[in-house]
Amino acid sequence: MDRIPILKLGEALLVTIQVDMHDRLAMALEEDLTTRIVDVAAKGVLIDISALEIVDSFIGRTLANIAMIAKVLDAVTVVVGMRPAVAITLVELGLSLPGVRTALNAERGMAMIRSLLDAEGMAPGEEAEGAA
Amino acid sequence: MDRIPILKLGEALLVTIQVDMHDRLAMALEEDLTTRIVDVAAKGVLIDISALEIVDSFIGRTLANIAMIAKVLDAVTVVVGMRPAVAITLVELGLSLPGVRTALNAERGMAMIRSLLDAEGMAPGEEAEGAA
């Protein structure tokens, strides 16, 4: 397999990572996601990693990269389905996944994206400017 | 990988097939999907095959099996993301995917599941009884 499929669901893009991410696949995913975010004007990216038994520093960096790219393109990234053992390892390794939001499962992740968009729609720019 | 992840989104379950389906994986998917349909009382199953370059008679039969099992459990199955070349091959091989509904992409598939459920909700049992 040379590409990880990206599904559009409403305003969000959904990616399920099921295979080991080698360099080329990770770069292809970053590229494809970036193109799709722009093409469909996606506001959210949901990445399911429930199939991953190990998240090493390379995958962690890939996820953080995707989140940063998506943020520049005005989309939020939510990583869902992390296994308990993976969460423990991440903390032990000191990998904090900067810029990456997490949710327990796909359903909650979608709800998170929706609520973030709703909050944006209700108070445009207010949060970013830190109005008090 | 020993399991294909199944995501719950609303009343539907979403499966993205990204790897070659050998016997054991197909059986595991059937089993897992059946269990999940019952566990979460899912009304729809969305199977994305956009990553598959080839759908042979084994995968075709697996999809048809899943659709039949889901139907018995009162859930509709929609296969989405079929590549043009796959559609041509299916027809040339005479594989008709009995009981399997198809939609162009995940978004339309979700809409199809929703509209089928809406129709059910509005006229419970009427369709099945063939009332005219």
HADDOCK unambig.tbl for C-alpha pairs under 7 A between the chains (distance, minus, plus):
assign (segid A and resid 5 and name CA) (segid B and resid 50 and name CA) 6.63 0.50 0.50
assign (segid A and resid 5 and name CA) (segid B and resid 51 and name CA) 5.99 0.50 0.50
assign (segid A and resid 7 and name CA) (segid B and resid 106 and name CA) 6.14 0.50 0.50
assign (segid A and resid 8 and name CA) (segid B and resid 106 and name CA) 6.51 0.50 0.50
assign (segid A and resid 8 and name CA) (segid B and resid 107 and name CA) 6.10 0.50 0.50
assign (segid A and resid 9 and name CA) (segid B and resid 106 and name CA) 6.65 0.50 0.50
assign (segid A and resid 9 and name CA) (segid B and resid 107 and name CA) 5.10 0.50 0.50
assign (segid A and resid 10 and name CA) (segid B and resid 107 and name CA) 6.81 0.50 0.50
assign (segid A and resid 50 and name CA) (segid B and resid 5 and name CA) 6.64 0.50 0.50
assign (segid A and resid 51 and name CA) (segid B and resid 5 and name CA) 6.01 0.50 0.50
assign (segid A and resid 106 and name CA) (segid B and resid 7 and name CA) 6.14 0.50 0.50
assign (segid A and resid 106 and name CA) (segid B and resid 8 and name CA) 6.51 0.50 0.50
assign (segid A and resid 106 and name CA) (segid B and resid 9 and name CA) 6.64 0.50 0.50
assign (segid A and resid 107 and name CA) (segid B and resid 8 and name CA) 6.10 0.50 0.50
assign (segid A and resid 107 and name CA) (segid B and resid 9 and name CA) 5.10 0.50 0.50
assign (segid A and resid 107 and name CA) (segid B and resid 10 and name CA) 6.82 0.50 0.50
